[in-house]
């Protein structure tokens, strides 16, 4: 990709225009982080940019941004500009093009994102103290923080996200401005907040960003259920309150899978409404996993997560309190797999490990659950049936064999057959299942007096 970057810069320079890398790519280059997106700033007007390249997309042409396709990569190139008034809390109502890089830099969000880099000379242009703030590990707005946040309500959330991603601290003046601009943050779409939350979950230590969200008042806007967990004590088995246990469990989950991290963040969200004093004077949280799964589903719908993501998180929260003993039969193990879903088993164990590590006094899986993992592996190797789809019979066969019409009865017969097979896998043979289906039908007829 570096060759494409150089070729873009040279194309502008050869035609007498300025062009620099700018924003997050420069910051990450200085920090030695992996770079995923390269953005450019130039004094060339948008119509001139489109003439310079064969393949362009007017991505944000209203605000001076054109996407350019080079060597199968897409790059955003924006004309130097200053912004007019912000009316919607996200975008300027108008922009004015400029011939000066400094003008373009000074309208941006944070000093660490206000650096420009010339890859041909190796020079870094710093008009706002970004290099110093990178060295000091500080997130600071360019100019007046209240003004910057009043312009774009997503910027306070991004400040918290950058703190988590980079493990930087938010400058005191910048942080103090956030509570004063919450009304602007409320204008931000739920989808954009969701995207920022996912990026926080993908950071090395999400708890840093989430704690900034809480202490600034942002968490109360978008995840009030999690904010409510703060200072709610647990029982003798926990060092931390519900909130800190949740964010530390989130840290302990793998950053490669943000949905497992979200499940870890929300896995005990149901403890607040279920907290009750027990007979021994300690607290209990009966059925908090059931209540918590419902609350998590509500949260994720509110933040516009996909149905697939909601289901993935919901199944983990609902089942995270499973209690295994060596008394479980192989049939019980198969029913556990059926309930959780074979595709979710590994993620559930990962969540359980994160939950234990977030406790503060434990880590890893206890010996009984390690034993369960081995039993599950053995059951899987035996290619047992775990769902109706795995039976060596289906609804069409049952309808043909017994002259039945499609309806709820077919599903009930198949589910009864599955229960038999879960207890005794050798029954999963077509002829055997047809015979058992006949017995089920005869029993149901007798029960109904037919």
C-alpha positions as CSV (number, residue, x, y, z in Angstrom):
1,X,0.0,0.0,0.0
2,X,3.0,2.3,0.6
3,X,3.7,2.4,-3.2
4,X,0.1,3.6,-3.8
5,X,0.5,6.3,-1.1
6,X,3.7,7.6,-2.7
7,X,2.2,7.5,-6.2
8,X,-0.8,9.6,-5.0
9,X,1.4,12.2,-3.4
10,X,3.7,12.4,-6.5
11,X,0.7,12.8,-8.8
12,X,-0.4,15.9,-6.9
13,X,3.1,17.3,-6.6
14,X,3.8,16.8,-10.3
15,X,0.7,19.0,-11.1
16,X,1.7,21.7,-8.7
17,X,-0.5,20.9,-5.7
18,X,0.2,20.2,-2.1
19,X,-0.7,16.8,-0.7
20,X,0.0,15.2,2.7
21,X,-1.0,12.2,4.7
22,X,-3.2,13.4,7.6
23,X,-5.1,12.3,10.7
24,X,-5.0,8.8,12.3
25,X,-2.6,7.3,9.8
26,X,0.1,9.8,10.8
27,X,-0.6,9.3,14.5
28,X,-0.3,5.5,14.1
29,X,2.8,5.8,11.9
30,X,4.5,7.8,14.7
31,X,3.3,5.3,17.4
32,X,4.4,2.3,15.3
33,X,0.8,0.9,15.2
34,X,-0.7,-1.0,12.3
35,X,-2.3,1.4,9.7
36,X,-5.6,0.4,8.1
37,X,-6.7,3.6,6.4
38,X,-4.7,6.4,4.8
39,X,-6.3,9.8,4.4
40,X,-4.9,12.7,2.5
41,X,-5.4,16.5,2.5
42,X,-4.6,18.7,-0.4
43,X,-5.1,22.3,-1.7
44,X,-6.5,20.9,-4.9
45,X,-10.3,21.4,-5.3
46,X,-12.6,18.4,-5.5
47,X,-13.1,18.8,-9.3
48,X,-9.4,18.9,-9.8
49,X,-8.9,15.8,-7.7
50,X,-11.4,13.9,-9.9
51,X,-9.5,15.0,-13.0
52,X,-6.2,13.6,-11.7
53,X,-7.5,10.0,-11.2
54,X,-9.3,7.7,-13.5
55,X,-11.4,6.0,-10.7
56,X,-13.0,8.3,-8.2
57,X,-16.1,8.3,-6.0
58,X,-17.7,11.5,-4.7
59,X,-17.9,10.0,-1.2
60,X,-18.3,13.3,0.7
61,X,-18.2,15.8,-2.1
62,X,-20.4,18.2,-0.1
63,X,-17.6,18.5,2.4
64,X,-14.7,18.4,-0.1
65,X,-13.9,14.6,0.1
66,X,-13.3,12.4,-2.9
67,X,-12.4,8.7,-2.7
68,X,-9.7,7.6,-5.1
69,X,-9.1,4.0,-6.2
70,X,-5.5,3.1,-6.7
71,X,-4.0,-0.5,-6.9
72,X,-7.3,-2.0,-5.6
73,X,-7.2,0.3,-2.5
74,X,-9.6,3.1,-1.7
75,X,-8.2,6.4,-0.2
76,X,-10.1,9.5,0.9
77,X,-8.7,12.8,-0.2
78,X,-10.1,16.0,1.2
79,X,-9.5,19.6,0.1
80,X,-8.1,22.0,2.8
81,X,-11.2,23.6,4.3
82,X,-12.7,25.5,7.3
83,X,-16.1,24.5,8.6
84,X,-19.2,26.6,8.9
85,X,-21.7,26.3,11.7
86,X,-22.8,22.8,12.9
87,X,-26.6,22.6,13.1
88,X,-27.2,18.8,13.5
89,X,-24.5,18.1,16.1
90,X,-22.5,16.1,13.5
91,X,-21.7,17.9,10.3
92,X,-21.0,21.5,9.2
93,X,-23.8,23.1,7.3
94,X,-21.2,24.5,4.9
95,X,-17.5,24.4,4.2
96,X,-15.0,27.0,2.8
97,X,-12.1,25.7,0.9
98,X,-8.6,27.0,1.8
99,X,-5.2,27.1,0.3
100,X,-3.5,26.6,3.7
101,X,-2.8,23.3,5.5
102,X,-2.9,25.1,8.9
103,X,-6.5,26.1,8.3
104,X,-7.5,22.6,7.6
105,X,-5.7,21.2,10.6
106,X,-7.2,23.7,13.0
107,X,-10.8,22.5,12.3
108,X,-10.0,18.9,13.2
109,X,-10.9,17.1,16.5
110,X,-7.8,16.2,18.5
111,X,-4.1,17.3,18.4
112,X,-2.9,13.7,17.9
113,X,-5.1,13.6,14.8
114,X,-3.9,17.0,13.5
115,X,-0.5,16.0,12.2
116,X,0.4,16.0,8.5
117,X,3.2,14.0,7.0
118,X,5.1,14.3,3.8
119,X,6.3,10.7,2.9
120,X,8.6,12.1,0.2
121,X,10.6,14.3,2.6
122,X,9.8,12.5,5.9
123,X,8.7,15.9,7.4
124,X,5.9,16.0,9.9
125,X,3.8,19.3,10.0
126,X,2.6,20.0,13.6
127,X,0.7,23.2,14.1
128,X,-1.3,22.1,17.2
129,X,1.2,20.3,19.5
130,X,0.2,16.8,18.4
131,X,3.8,15.4,18.7
132,X,4.1,16.6,22.3
133,X,0.7,15.1,23.2
134,X,1.7,11.8,21.6
135,X,4.9,11.8,23.6
136,X,2.9,12.7,26.8
137,X,0.1,10.2,26.0
138,X,-2.6,12.8,26.1
139,X,-5.9,13.2,24.3
140,X,-6.5,16.9,23.8
141,X,-8.9,18.8,21.5
142,X,-7.6,21.3,19.0
143,X,-8.7,24.7,20.4
144,X,-11.6,25.2,22.8
145,X,-12.9,21.7,23.9
146,X,-16.4,22.9,24.5
147,X,-16.5,24.4,20.9
148,X,-15.1,21.2,19.4
149,X,-17.6,19.0,21.2
150,X,-20.5,21.4,20.4
151,X,-19.7,21.0,16.8
152,X,-19.8,17.2,16.7
153,X,-21.4,15.2,19.5
154,X,-19.5,12.1,18.5
155,X,-16.2,13.6,19.5
156,X,-16.5,13.1,23.3
157,X,-17.2,9.4,22.6
158,X,-14.2,9.2,20.3
159,X,-12.0,10.8,23.0
160,X,-12.9,7.9,25.3
161,X,-12.3,5.4,22.5
162,X,-8.9,6.8,21.7
163,X,-8.0,6.7,25.4
164,X,-8.8,2.9,25.3
165,X,-7.2,2.2,22.0
166,X,-3.9,4.1,22.7
167,X,-3.9,3.8,26.5
168,X,-3.7,7.6,26.7
169,X,-5.2,9.9,29.3
170,X,-7.8,12.6,28.4
171,X,-6.5,16.1,29.1
172,X,-8.3,17.6,32.1
173,X,-9.8,20.6,30.3
174,X,-10.9,18.3,27.5
175,X,-12.5,15.9,29.9
176,X,-14.3,18.7,31.9
177,X,-15.9,19.9,28.7
178,X,-17.8,16.6,28.1
179,X,-20.5,16.9,30.7
180,X,-21.2,20.4,29.4
181,X,-22.0,19.1,25.9
182,X,-24.1,16.0,26.6
183,X,-27.1,17.6,24.9
184,X,-25.1,17.6,21.6
185,X,-24.1,14.0,22.2
186,X,-27.7,13.0,22.4
187,X,-28.2,14.0,18.8
188,X,-25.8,11.4,17.6
189,X,-27.4,8.4,15.9
190,X,-27.5,5.1,17.8
191,X,-25.6,3.4,14.9
192,X,-22.6,5.7,15.3
193,X,-22.5,5.2,19.1
194,X,-22.7,1.4,18.5
195,X,-19.8,1.6,16.0
196,X,-17.7,3.5,18.6
197,X,-18.6,1.0,21.3
198,X,-17.4,-1.8,19.1
199,X,-14.1,0.0,18.5
200,X,-13.7,0.4,22.3
201,X,-14.4,-3.4,22.7
202,X,-11.7,-4.0,20.1
203,X,-9.1,-2.0,22.0
204,X,-6.4,-3.6,24.2
205,X,-8.1,-2.4,27.4
206,X,-11.8,-1.5,27.0
207,X,-12.2,-0.7,30.7
208,X,-10.2,2.5,30.2
209,X,-12.6,3.9,27.7
210,X,-15.7,2.6,29.5
211,X,-14.6,4.2,32.7
212,X,-14.2,7.5,30.9
213,X,-17.7,7.1,29.5
214,X,-19.0,6.6,33.0
215,X,-17.2,9.4,34.8
216,X,-18.0,11.9,32.0
217,X,-21.8,11.1,32.0
218,X,-21.7,9.5,28.5
219,X,-22.4,6.0,29.8
220,X,-25.7,7.1,31.4
221,X,-26.8,8.3,27.9
222,X,-26.3,5.1,26.0
223,X,-25.8,2.3,28.6
224,X,-27.6,3.4,31.7
225,X,-28.1,-0.2,32.7
226,X,-24.4,-0.6,33.0
227,X,-23.9,2.7,34.7
228,X,-26.5,1.6,37.3
229,X,-24.2,-1.3,38.2
230,X,-21.6,1.0,39.7
231,X,-21.2,0.8,43.5
232,X,-23.6,-2.2,43.7
233,X,-21.8,-4.6,45.9
234,X,-21.9,-8.4,45.3
235,X,-21.3,-11.2,47.7
236,X,-18.4,-12.9,49.4
237,X,-17.3,-14.6,46.1
238,X,-16.5,-11.2,44.5
239,X,-13.8,-8.6,45.1
240,X,-15.4,-5.9,42.9
241,X,-18.8,-4.4,42.6
242,X,-21.0,-5.4,39.6
243,X,-19.7,-2.6,37.4
244,X,-16.0,-3.1,37.9
245,X,-16.3,-6.9,37.7
246,X,-18.1,-6.4,34.3
247,X,-15.5,-4.1,32.8
248,X,-12.6,-6.2,34.0
249,X,-14.3,-9.3,32.6
250,X,-14.6,-7.5,29.4
251,X,-10.8,-6.8,29.4
252,X,-10.2,-10.5,30.0
253,X,-12.2,-11.6,26.9
254,X,-10.3,-11.8,23.6
255,X,-10.3,-8.5,21.7
256,X,-10.5,-10.4,18.4
257,X,-14.2,-11.1,19.1
258,X,-16.1,-8.0,20.2
259,X,-19.3,-9.9,20.7
260,X,-17.7,-12.1,23.4
261,X,-16.4,-8.9,25.0
262,X,-19.9,-7.4,24.9
263,X,-21.3,-10.5,26.5
264,X,-18.6,-10.2,29.2
265,X,-19.5,-6.6,29.7
266,X,-23.2,-7.3,30.1
267,X,-23.2,-10.8,31.5
268,X,-24.1,-9.7,35.1
269,X,-26.4,-6.8,34.0
270,X,-29.3,-8.7,35.5
271,X,-27.8,-8.6,39.0
272,X,-29.1,-5.2,39.9
273,X,-32.9,-6.1,39.6
274,X,-32.4,-9.5,41.2
275,X,-30.2,-8.6,44.2
276,X,-31.8,-10.0,47.4
277,X,-30.4,-10.7,50.9
278,X,-30.0,-14.4,51.5
279,X,-30.7,-16.4,54.6
280,X,-27.0,-16.2,55.6
281,X,-27.0,-12.4,55.4
282,X,-25.1,-12.4,52.1
283,X,-26.7,-11.4,48.8
284,X,-28.2,-13.6,46.1
285,X,-28.9,-12.9,42.5
286,X,-31.2,-15.8,41.5
287,X,-32.0,-16.0,37.7
288,X,-29.9,-13.0,37.0
289,X,-28.7,-14.6,33.8
290,X,-32.3,-14.9,32.5
291,X,-33.1,-11.3,33.4
292,X,-29.7,-10.2,32.2
293,X,-30.2,-11.8,28.8
294,X,-33.5,-9.9,28.4
295,X,-31.8,-6.6,29.4
296,X,-28.9,-7.2,27.0
297,X,-31.3,-7.9,24.2
298,X,-33.1,-4.6,24.9
299,X,-29.8,-2.7,25.0
300,X,-28.5,-4.2,21.7
301,X,-31.8,-3.5,19.9
302,X,-31.6,0.1,21.1
303,X,-28.1,0.4,19.7
304,X,-29.1,-1.2,16.4
305,X,-27.0,-4.3,16.6
306,X,-27.9,-7.0,14.0
307,X,-30.2,-9.9,15.0
308,X,-27.3,-12.3,14.5
309,X,-25.1,-10.3,17.0
310,X,-28.0,-10.0,19.5
311,X,-28.6,-13.8,19.3
312,X,-24.8,-14.5,19.8
313,X,-24.6,-12.4,22.9
314,X,-27.9,-13.4,24.3
315,X,-27.1,-17.2,24.2
316,X,-23.8,-16.6,26.1
317,X,-25.4,-14.5,28.8
318,X,-28.3,-16.8,29.2
319,X,-26.1,-19.8,29.7
320,X,-23.0,-18.4,31.5
321,X,-24.2,-19.7,34.9
322,X,-24.3,-23.4,33.9
323,X,-23.3,-25.7,36.8
324,X,-21.6,-28.9,35.8
325,X,-20.9,-31.9,38.0
326,X,-19.5,-35.4,37.3
327,X,-22.9,-36.8,37.8
328,X,-24.0,-35.5,34.4
329,X,-24.9,-38.4,32.1
330,X,-23.8,-38.4,28.5
331,X,-27.4,-37.5,27.7
332,X,-27.1,-34.5,29.9
333,X,-23.9,-33.4,28.1
334,X,-25.7,-33.8,24.8
335,X,-28.7,-31.7,26.0
336,X,-26.3,-29.1,27.2
337,X,-24.7,-28.9,23.7
338,X,-28.2,-28.8,22.2
339,X,-29.3,-25.9,24.5
340,X,-26.2,-23.8,24.0
341,X,-25.6,-24.7,20.3
342,X,-22.5,-26.5,19.2
343,X,-21.2,-23.4,17.5
344,X,-21.4,-21.4,20.8
345,X,-19.7,-23.9,23.1
346,X,-16.1,-22.5,22.8
347,X,-17.4,-18.9,23.1
348,X,-19.2,-19.9,26.3
349,X,-16.1,-21.4,27.9
350,X,-14.2,-18.3,26.8
351,X,-16.8,-16.1,28.5
352,X,-16.6,-18.3,31.6
353,X,-12.8,-17.8,31.8
354,X,-13.2,-14.0,31.4
355,X,-15.8,-14.0,34.1
356,X,-13.5,-15.8,36.5
357,X,-10.5,-13.5,35.7
358,X,-12.7,-10.4,36.1
359,X,-13.5,-11.6,39.6
360,X,-10.0,-10.5,40.6
361,X,-9.2,-13.6,42.6
362,X,-9.5,-16.4,40.1
363,X,-8.4,-17.3,36.6
364,X,-8.7,-20.1,34.1
365,X,-11.4,-22.8,34.2
366,X,-12.0,-24.9,37.3
367,X,-11.2,-28.7,37.0
368,X,-14.9,-29.8,36.7
369,X,-15.4,-27.5,33.6
370,X,-12.2,-28.7,32.1
371,X,-13.6,-32.2,32.5
372,X,-16.8,-31.1,30.8
373,X,-14.8,-29.8,27.8
374,X,-13.2,-33.2,27.4
375,X,-16.5,-34.9,27.6
376,X,-18.0,-32.6,25.0
377,X,-15.0,-33.3,22.7
378,X,-15.6,-37.0,23.0
379,X,-19.3,-36.6,22.3
380,X,-18.6,-34.5,19.2
381,X,-16.1,-37.1,18.0
382,X,-18.9,-39.7,18.2
383,X,-20.9,-37.6,15.8
384,X,-24.0,-37.7,17.9
385,X,-27.3,-35.9,17.1
386,X,-27.7,-32.5,18.9
387,X,-30.7,-31.1,17.0
388,X,-33.7,-32.3,15.0
389,X,-31.7,-31.6,11.8
390,X,-29.2,-34.3,12.9
391,X,-31.9,-37.1,13.1
392,X,-31.9,-39.7,10.4
393,X,-35.5,-38.9,9.7
394,X,-37.4,-35.7,8.9
395,X,-40.9,-34.3,8.8
396,X,-41.5,-35.4,5.2
397,X,-40.7,-39.0,6.0
398,X,-43.1,-39.0,9.0
399,X,-45.9,-37.4,6.9
400,X,-45.5,-40.0,4.1
401,X,-45.2,-42.9,6.5
402,X,-48.3,-42.1,8.6
403,X,-50.4,-40.0,6.1
404,X,-50.1,-36.9,8.2
405,X,-50.4,-33.3,7.1
406,X,-47.9,-30.6,7.9
407,X,-48.5,-29.0,11.2
408,X,-47.3,-28.7,14.9
409,X,-47.7,-32.4,15.5
410,X,-44.8,-33.2,13.2
411,X,-42.4,-30.9,15.2
412,X,-43.6,-32.4,18.5
413,X,-42.9,-36.0,17.2
414,X,-39.4,-34.9,16.0
415,X,-38.6,-33.3,19.3
416,X,-39.6,-36.4,21.2
417,X,-37.5,-38.5,18.9
418,X,-34.5,-36.2,19.5
419,X,-34.9,-36.6,23.3
420,X,-34.7,-40.4,22.9
421,X,-31.6,-40.1,20.7
422,X,-29.9,-37.7,23.1
423,X,-30.2,-40.4,25.8
424,X,-29.3,-43.2,23.5
425,X,-27.6,-42.3,20.2
426,X,-27.8,-45.8,18.8
427,X,-31.5,-45.2,18.2
428,X,-30.7,-42.7,15.4
429,X,-31.5,-45.1,12.7
430,X,-34.4,-44.5,10.2
431,X,-36.3,-47.7,10.8
432,X,-35.9,-47.5,14.5
433,X,-37.1,-43.8,14.5
434,X,-40.1,-44.7,12.4
435,X,-41.0,-47.4,14.9
436,X,-40.6,-45.0,17.8
437,X,-42.6,-42.3,15.9
438,X,-45.5,-44.9,15.5
439,X,-45.4,-45.5,19.3
440,X,-45.5,-41.7,19.9
441,X,-48.5,-41.3,17.6
442,X,-50.4,-44.2,19.2
443,X,-49.8,-42.8,22.7
444,X,-51.0,-39.4,21.7
445,X,-54.1,-40.9,20.1
446,X,-54.8,-42.8,23.3
447,X,-54.3,-39.7,25.4
448,X,-56.7,-37.7,23.2
449,X,-59.3,-40.6,23.2
450,X,-59.1,-41.0,19.4
